[in-house]
């Protein structure tokens, strides 16, 4: 009986001592996921295909909804279509929603695409990402496109 009382008294200490071993694995941060998306946009604004390619899995898919119809191409082909031009381009997202589970993540965000600093079109971006060798890479992009609302 004495052993039971002493053993039960020691139980909380044993649980706390084992807690680090039972702790959940580190959680990926929203910031790390968004850093990949922003690096992709920054490279796109510079017409830097190598920089864009560094952020994607080239065999992943882009699905671009245009006038209610999907245009699909591999991410590597999407990157190949971004060729230097005279216009300044920039895509900005706002209020991104990030969801992460282990080695996959999703980013959902409204966007505006700027051409020479002026809104060209707006819509919603959806990015699927996979963590590969500790780095987040874009494995899929979907977006829609429409005229931007007037202010």
KOLPAFI-996646 format. One record per residue: x, y, z of N, C-alpha, C in turn. Coordinates in pm, 1 decimal. Layout:
BEGIN
{{X, Y, Z}, {X, Y, Z}, {X, Y, Z}}
...
***
This chain:
BEGIN
{{81.4, -117.2, 0.0}, {0.0, 0.0, 0.0}, {86.6, 124.8, 0.0}}
{{196.1, 121.2, 76.8}, {284.3, 236.8, 81.8}, {344.0, 263.5, -55.9}}
{{379.9, 159.3, -128.0}, {439.1, 175.4, -261.3}, {339.8, 242.3, -355.4}}
{{214.6, 205.5, -345.4}, {112.9, 265.0, -431.7}, {106.2, 415.3, -405.8}}
{{103.0, 455.2, -282.2}, {95.6, 597.8, -248.0}, {219.3, 671.2, -297.8}}
{{337.5, 612.2, -275.5}, {460.7, 677.8, -320.4}, {468.0, 681.6, -472.6}}
{{428.4, 574.9, -537.5}, {432.7, 568.3, -684.4}, {335.5, 668.6, -745.5}}
{{215.6, 679.2, -688.9}, {119.1, 776.9, -739.2}, {167.9, 919.0, -716.4}}
{{236.5, 942.4, -605.0}, {290.0, 1075.3, -576.8}, {398.1, 1112.2, -677.8}}
{{472.2, 1014.9, -724.2}, {580.7, 1039.7, -819.6}, {530.8, 1048.5, -963.5}}
{{407.4, 1006.4, -991.2}, {354.2, 1002.6, -1126.8}, {359.1, 1137.7, -1198.5}}
{{317.0, 1247.9, -1135.8}, {323.3, 1375.7, -1208.3}, {464.4, 1411.2, -1253.9}}
{{565.1, 1380.1, -1171.3}, {702.8, 1409.1, -1208.9}, {745.8, 1324.4, -1328.0}}
{{701.9, 1200.3, -1332.5}, {735.1, 1112.0, -1444.1}, {670.5, 1162.4, -1573.0}}
{{546.9, 1212.6, -1564.0}, {478.8, 1264.9, -1682.5}, {551.7, 1387.6, -1734.6}}
{{588.7, 1480.8, -1644.3}, {659.3, 1602.2, -1687.6}, {797.5, 1569.1, -1743.0}}
{{863.4, 1469.8, -1686.1}, {995.0, 1431.1, -1735.2}, {985.2, 1373.0, -1875.8}}
{{874.0, 1303.5, -1906.1}, {856.2, 1242.8, -2038.1}, {799.1, 1340.5, -2139.2}}
{{751.4, 1455.0, -2096.0}, {684.3, 1550.1, -2186.0}, {766.9, 1588.0, -2307.8}}
{{896.2, 1618.9, -2294.2}, {970.5, 1653.2, -2416.5}, {969.7, 1541.2, -2519.2}}
{{973.8, 1417.9, -2475.1}, {971.6, 1305.2, -2568.8}, {835.5, 1292.2, -2635.5}}
{{729.3, 1337.2, -2569.1}, {595.1, 1324.7, -2623.5}, {552.0, 1449.5, -2700.8}}
{{633.5, 1553.0, -2701.3}, {595.9, 1679.5, -2765.3}, {575.9, 1658.9, -2915.0}}
{{485.0, 1738.1, -2971.7}, {456.9, 1732.3, -3115.2}, {577.7, 1782.5, -3193.1}}
{{594.5, 1736.2, -3316.9}, {705.0, 1785.6, -3398.0}, {686.2, 1934.7, -3423.9}}
{{795.0, 2006.1, -3454.0}, {782.8, 2149.5, -3476.5}, {682.7, 2180.0, -3587.8}}
{{605.2, 2283.9, -3568.3}, {503.4, 2322.9, -3664.7}, {563.2, 2422.6, -3762.9}}
{{537.1, 2400.4, -3889.5}, {584.0, 2493.9, -3991.0}, {509.1, 2625.3, -3974.4}}
{{574.9, 2733.0, -4006.6}, {510.5, 2862.7, -3989.1}, {447.1, 2910.5, -4119.7}}
{{340.7, 2989.0, -4102.6}, {277.7, 3052.2, -4217.6}, {379.9, 3136.3, -4293.6}}
{{468.4, 3203.1, -4219.4}, {566.8, 3292.1, -4281.8}, {658.5, 3215.9, -4377.9}}
{{697.9, 3095.2, -4341.5}, {785.9, 3016.5, -4429.2}, {714.8, 2979.4, -4558.4}}
{{587.4, 2945.3, -4547.5}, {508.6, 2911.1, -4666.4}, {492.0, 3035.4, -4754.2}}
{{453.6, 3146.1, -4692.2}, {432.4, 3270.0, -4768.3}, {562.0, 3322.6, -4829.5}}
{{675.1, 3294.7, -4766.5}, {803.9, 3338.9, -4822.7}, {825.9, 3279.6, -4961.2}}
{{785.3, 3154.5, -4981.2}, {799.2, 3092.1, -5113.1}, {710.4, 3161.3, -5215.6}}
{{586.0, 3189.3, -5177.4}, {493.3, 3256.3, -5268.6}, {546.7, 3395.6, -5304.7}}
{{593.0, 3470.0, -5205.1}, {644.8, 3604.9, -5231.3}, {773.8, 3600.0, -5314.3}}
{{857.9, 3500.4, -5290.4}, {980.8, 3486.1, -5371.2}, {944.0, 3458.8, -5517.4}}
{{839.6, 3379.5, -5538.9}, {792.7, 3351.8, -5674.3}, {744.9, 3481.4, -5741.2}}
{{661.3, 3558.8, -5669.9}, {611.4, 3685.9, -5724.6}, {725.4, 3784.9, -5749.8}}
{{820.3, 3792.8, -5657.3}, {933.6, 3885.6, -5674.6}, {1016.3, 3848.9, -5797.1}}
{{1039.5, 3719.8, -5817.0}, {1113.6, 3675.2, -5935.6}, {1033.4, 3705.2, -6062.2}}
{{902.5, 3683.7, -6056.0}, {817.1, 3711.7, -6172.1}, {823.8, 3860.2, -6208.5}}
{{823.5, 3947.9, -6109.5}, {829.6, 4092.3, -6133.9}, {961.2, 4132.6, -6200.7}}
{{1065.2, 4053.4, -6177.3}, {1196.6, 4080.0, -6239.9}, {1213.5, 4002.7, -6371.1}}
{{1109.1, 3929.5, -6411.5}, {1117.5, 3840.6, -6528.6}, {1232.3, 3741.5, -6511.8}}
{{1252.8, 3695.4, -6390.7}, {1363.3, 3606.8, -6355.1}, {1312.9, 3462.5, -6355.3}}
{{1325.5, 3396.8, -6469.9}, {1275.2, 3260.5, -6481.8}, {1347.9, 3163.8, -6388.1}}
{{1476.8, 3179.8, -6371.9}, {1551.7, 3091.0, -6281.3}, {1502.5, 3108.8, -6137.7}}
{{1477.6, 3232.3, -6098.7}, {1425.6, 3258.5, -5964.6}, {1286.9, 3200.0, -5944.5}}
{{1202.2, 3208.6, -6046.5}, {1068.6, 3149.0, -6038.3}, {1079.7, 2996.9, -6030.3}}
{{1162.1, 2941.6, -6116.3}, {1177.4, 2795.5, -6122.5}, {1228.0, 2740.5, -5989.2}}
{{1308.6, 2817.8, -5916.4}, {1361.5, 2774.0, -5787.2}, {1251.2, 2758.8, -5682.4}}
{{1132.9, 2815.5, -5708.4}, {1023.2, 2811.2, -5611.0}, {916.0, 2708.4, -5645.0}}
{{931.6, 2635.2, -5755.1}, {825.5, 2544.5, -5799.7}, {875.7, 2402.7, -5823.4}}
{{781.1, 2309.6, -5822.3}, {804.7, 2175.7, -5875.2}, {762.0, 2183.6, -6021.7}}
{{855.1, 2180.6, -6117.1}, {824.2, 2208.9, -6257.4}, {713.0, 2123.6, -6318.2}}
{{693.4, 2001.5, -6267.7}, {588.1, 1915.5, -6322.8}, {451.7, 1944.0, -6258.7}}
{{448.8, 2033.3, -6159.2}, {321.6, 2072.2, -6098.9}, {235.6, 2143.0, -6202.5}}
{{110.0, 2168.1, -6167.1}, {16.8, 2225.8, -6264.6}, {-28.9, 2365.1, -6226.0}}
{{-49.2, 2445.8, -6329.2}, {-116.7, 2574.7, -6314.8}, {-251.3, 2561.0, -6384.6}}
{{-357.1, 2598.4, -6315.5}, {-490.8, 2601.1, -6373.8}, {-539.8, 2744.6, -6363.7}}
{{-550.8, 2809.0, -6478.4}, {-588.8, 2949.3, -6485.8}, {-729.1, 2956.0, -6543.9}}
{{-823.5, 2998.9, -6463.2}, {-961.8, 3010.0, -6510.6}, {-976.8, 3142.3, -6585.1}}
{{-1005.5, 3133.4, -6714.2}, {-1019.5, 3252.5, -6798.2}, {-1153.3, 3244.2, -6870.5}}
{{-1237.8, 3342.1, -6844.6}, {-1371.8, 3346.2, -6904.2}, {-1448.6, 3216.2, -6879.3}}
{{-1433.9, 3163.1, -6757.7}, {-1507.5, 3042.6, -6720.2}, {-1449.6, 2913.2, -6773.4}}
{{-1336.9, 2918.8, -6840.9}, {-1275.7, 2799.0, -6897.7}, {-1133.8, 2781.7, -6841.6}}
{{-1097.0, 2657.6, -6808.8}, {-963.1, 2636.1, -6753.9}, {-855.1, 2630.7, -6862.2}}
{{-747.0, 2698.5, -6835.3}, {-625.0, 2687.3, -6915.9}, {-525.0, 2617.8, -6823.9}}
{{-475.1, 2501.2, -6864.6}, {-382.8, 2426.6, -6780.2}, {-248.0, 2411.2, -6847.4}}
{{-144.1, 2425.0, -6766.5}, {-9.6, 2401.0, -6814.6}, {79.3, 2364.6, -6696.7}}
{{186.4, 2293.1, -6727.0}, {283.2, 2257.7, -6623.1}, {347.8, 2385.2, -6570.8}}
{{384.0, 2385.2, -6443.3}, {446.2, 2504.6, -6386.0}, {574.1, 2543.5, -6459.6}}
{{649.2, 2445.1, -6505.4}, {769.5, 2475.6, -6583.0}, {734.7, 2551.8, -6709.9}}
{{625.6, 2513.4, -6775.8}, {580.7, 2584.5, -6896.4}, {527.5, 2723.6, -6861.8}}
{{459.0, 2735.3, -6747.8}, {410.9, 2866.2, -6702.5}, {529.6, 2960.9, -6685.5}}
{{634.6, 2912.4, -6620.6}, {754.9, 2994.4, -6600.2}, {813.9, 3035.1, -6735.5}}
{{816.5, 2942.3, -6831.7}, {871.2, 2972.5, -6964.3}, {794.0, 3083.7, -7035.0}}
{{666.5, 3102.8, -7002.0}, {584.5, 3207.0, -7064.7}, {612.9, 3346.8, -7009.3}}
{{682.5, 3354.6, -6896.5}, {713.1, 3484.9, -6836.7}, {845.2, 3532.1, -6895.7}}
{{832.3, 3606.3, -7005.2}, {950.9, 3654.8, -7077.0}, {962.1, 3805.1, -7057.5}}
{{1085.5, 3853.4, -7049.4}, {1102.9, 3997.7, -7028.7}, {1022.8, 4080.4, -7128.6}}
{{960.3, 4181.3, -7076.2}, {881.6, 4272.4, -7157.8}, {910.6, 4414.7, -7116.2}}
{{846.4, 4505.9, -7184.7}, {866.1, 4646.7, -7153.1}, {785.4, 4688.6, -7031.5}}
{{674.6, 4621.4, -7007.1}, {586.2, 4659.0, -6896.4}, {641.3, 4607.4, -6763.4}}
{{619.2, 4684.4, -6658.6}, {648.4, 4639.0, -6522.8}, {528.4, 4557.4, -6477.4}}
{{556.0, 4438.3, -6425.2}, {447.8, 4353.7, -6375.3}, {467.6, 4329.2, -6226.3}}
{{355.8, 4313.6, -6157.3}, {361.0, 4283.7, -6014.7}, {228.1, 4218.9, -5974.9}}
{{237.9, 4114.0, -5897.6}, {117.4, 4051.6, -5843.8}, {123.5, 4064.9, -5691.8}}
{{15.5, 4117.7, -5635.2}, {8.0, 4138.3, -5490.5}, {-110.2, 4060.1, -5434.2}}
{{-82.2, 3988.3, -5325.4}, {-190.5, 3920.9, -5255.4}, {-219.1, 3996.7, -5126.6}}
{{-342.3, 3978.3, -5076.4}, {-376.6, 4039.5, -4947.9}, {-457.5, 3939.5, -4866.2}}
{{-446.7, 3952.1, -4736.2}, {-520.2, 3867.6, -4642.2}, {-507.7, 3718.1, -4675.1}}
{{-384.8, 3667.5, -4692.7}, {-372.1, 3525.2, -4726.7}, {-417.7, 3435.4, -4612.5}}
{{-485.1, 3329.4, -4649.0}, {-521.6, 3224.4, -4554.3}, {-427.1, 3107.8, -4580.7}}
{{-356.5, 3065.5, -4478.0}, {-257.4, 2958.9, -4491.7}, {-301.7, 2841.2, -4406.1}}
{{-296.6, 2724.5, -4463.7}, {-325.5, 2601.0, -4391.5}, {-208.4, 2506.1, -4415.3}}
{{-158.4, 2448.5, -4306.4}, {-41.4, 2360.9, -4313.9}, {-72.2, 2231.3, -4240.5}}
{{-34.8, 2120.3, -4301.4}, {-38.4, 1991.1, -4234.0}, {87.4, 1916.2, -4273.1}}
{{177.5, 1903.6, -4178.9}, {303.1, 1831.9, -4199.1}, {379.2, 1890.3, -4318.5}}
{{383.8, 1819.7, -4429.0}, {464.4, 1862.5, -4543.9}, {383.0, 1916.5, -4660.8}}
{{258.0, 1952.4, -4636.0}, {177.6, 2015.0, -4740.7}, {115.4, 2143.3, -4686.2}}
{{91.4, 2236.8, -4775.7}, {30.7, 2363.8, -4735.7}, {-53.1, 2418.2, -4850.3}}
{{-148.7, 2503.1, -4813.1}, {-233.3, 2572.1, -4909.9}, {-236.3, 2719.2, -4872.1}}
{{-227.4, 2804.9, -4973.0}, {-244.0, 2949.4, -4954.0}, {-359.4, 2992.9, -5043.0}}
{{-456.7, 3062.1, -4985.5}, {-573.4, 3114.6, -5056.9}, {-572.3, 3264.6, -5032.7}}
{{-571.2, 3344.9, -5140.8}, {-564.8, 3489.8, -5121.0}, {-619.3, 3566.0, -5240.9}}
{{-693.0, 3672.4, -5214.9}, {-729.5, 3763.7, -5323.0}, {-601.7, 3830.5, -5375.8}}
{{-602.2, 3862.2, -5505.2}, {-484.3, 3926.8, -5562.6}, {-525.5, 4038.2, -5657.4}}
{{-428.1, 4122.6, -5685.1}, {-439.1, 4221.4, -5791.6}, {-310.4, 4210.5, -5873.3}}
{{-325.4, 4207.0, -6005.9}, {-211.8, 4203.4, -6096.5}, {-195.4, 4342.9, -6154.0}}
{{-76.3, 4400.3, -6132.5}, {-48.7, 4536.5, -6177.8}, {36.9, 4534.9, -6303.4}}
{{1.1, 4618.9, -6396.2}, {76.7, 4639.5, -6519.1}, {116.1, 4786.4, -6520.9}}
{{246.7, 4809.7, -6516.4}, {299.0, 4945.8, -6505.1}, {235.6, 5021.0, -6388.3}}
{{217.7, 4950.9, -6277.5}, {167.4, 5011.8, -6154.8}, {17.3, 5029.9, -6146.9}}
{{-55.6, 4991.6, -6251.3}, {-201.3, 5008.2, -6252.8}, {-268.7, 4871.2, -6252.9}}
{{-380.6, 4858.6, -6180.2}, {-450.3, 4729.4, -6178.7}, {-490.8, 4685.4, -6320.2}}
{{-452.5, 4565.2, -6355.0}, {-486.3, 4507.4, -6484.9}, {-600.8, 4407.4, -6470.1}}
{{-586.7, 4318.2, -6372.6}, {-694.3, 4224.7, -6339.6}, {-680.1, 4181.2, -6194.4}}
{{-787.4, 4126.8, -6141.4}, {-793.8, 4082.9, -6001.9}, {-850.9, 3942.0, -5997.2}}
{{-848.0, 3883.2, -5878.9}, {-906.5, 3751.6, -5861.9}, {-860.8, 3688.8, -5732.1}}
{{-857.5, 3557.3, -5733.2}, {-812.3, 3479.6, -5618.2}, {-705.0, 3382.5, -5664.6}}
{{-597.8, 3376.1, -5587.2}, {-490.6, 3278.7, -5609.5}, {-504.6, 3166.4, -5508.4}}
{{-479.4, 3044.6, -5553.5}, {-469.7, 2929.7, -5464.6}, {-337.5, 2860.4, -5496.6}}
{{-252.1, 2849.6, -5396.7}, {-123.4, 2782.2, -5412.1}, {-123.7, 2655.6, -5328.4}}
{{-82.0, 2545.0, -5388.5}, {-53.3, 2421.9, -5315.6}, {97.7, 2412.7, -5306.0}}
{{146.6, 2381.0, -5188.1}, {290.5, 2370.5, -5168.0}, {324.6, 2238.1, -5101.8}}
{{445.3, 2191.9, -5127.8}, {497.9, 2071.2, -5065.2}, {634.9, 2105.0, -5007.8}}
{{662.1, 2053.1, -4888.7}, {793.8, 2074.7, -4829.3}, {883.8, 1961.3, -4875.2}}
{{988.2, 1996.8, -4948.1}, {1081.6, 1900.1, -5004.5}, {1220.2, 1932.9, -4950.6}}
{{1281.3, 1836.9, -4883.2}, {1413.3, 1857.6, -4823.4}, {1417.8, 1985.1, -4739.4}}
{{1310.4, 2010.3, -4666.3}, {1306.0, 2124.3, -4574.6}, {1268.0, 2256.6, -4637.6}}
{{1241.8, 2258.2, -4769.1}, {1206.5, 2382.8, -4838.4}, {1066.1, 2371.2, -4896.7}}
{{987.5, 2478.3, -4882.5}, {853.8, 2480.7, -4941.8}, {865.0, 2511.6, -5089.3}}
{{799.7, 2430.5, -5172.1}, {795.7, 2450.5, -5317.0}, {651.1, 2450.2, -5363.0}}
{{621.0, 2532.8, -5459.8}, {486.3, 2540.3, -5514.8}, {464.3, 2418.7, -5604.2}}
{{360.7, 2341.2, -5572.7}, {330.9, 2221.6, -5651.8}, {209.2, 2242.8, -5741.3}}
{{135.7, 2349.6, -5717.7}, {19.8, 2379.2, -5801.0}, {-28.0, 2521.3, -5777.3}}
{{-79.6, 2580.7, -5883.3}, {-137.0, 2714.9, -5876.1}, {-272.2, 2709.5, -5946.2}}
{{-370.6, 2772.9, -5887.0}, {-498.8, 2794.1, -5954.4}, {-535.1, 2940.4, -5930.4}}
{{-590.3, 3002.5, -6032.4}, {-639.3, 3138.7, -6012.8}, {-755.6, 3165.0, -6105.4}}
{{-827.5, 3268.7, -6071.5}, {-930.8, 3318.0, -6161.2}, {-896.7, 3463.1, -6191.8}}
{{-965.0, 3520.1, -6286.5}, {-928.7, 3654.6, -6331.2}, {-1054.6, 3729.3, -6371.0}}
{{-1060.6, 3854.4, -6328.2}, {-1173.3, 3940.3, -6365.5}, {-1126.8, 4084.5, -6356.9}}
{{-1208.1, 4172.8, -6410.6}, {-1177.3, 4315.3, -6401.4}, {-1177.3, 4355.7, -6254.5}}
{{-1087.0, 4443.5, -6219.3}, {-1079.8, 4491.2, -6081.5}, {-1193.2, 4588.6, -6054.5}}
{{-1251.9, 4581.1, -5935.2}, {-1357.5, 4676.7, -5902.4}, {-1302.9, 4818.6, -5895.1}}
{{-1382.6, 4913.4, -5935.0}, {-1342.6, 5054.1, -5925.7}, {-1350.0, 5096.5, -5780.0}}
{{-1265.6, 5190.5, -5745.2}, {-1267.6, 5239.9, -5606.0}, {-1362.3, 5354.6, -5592.3}}
***
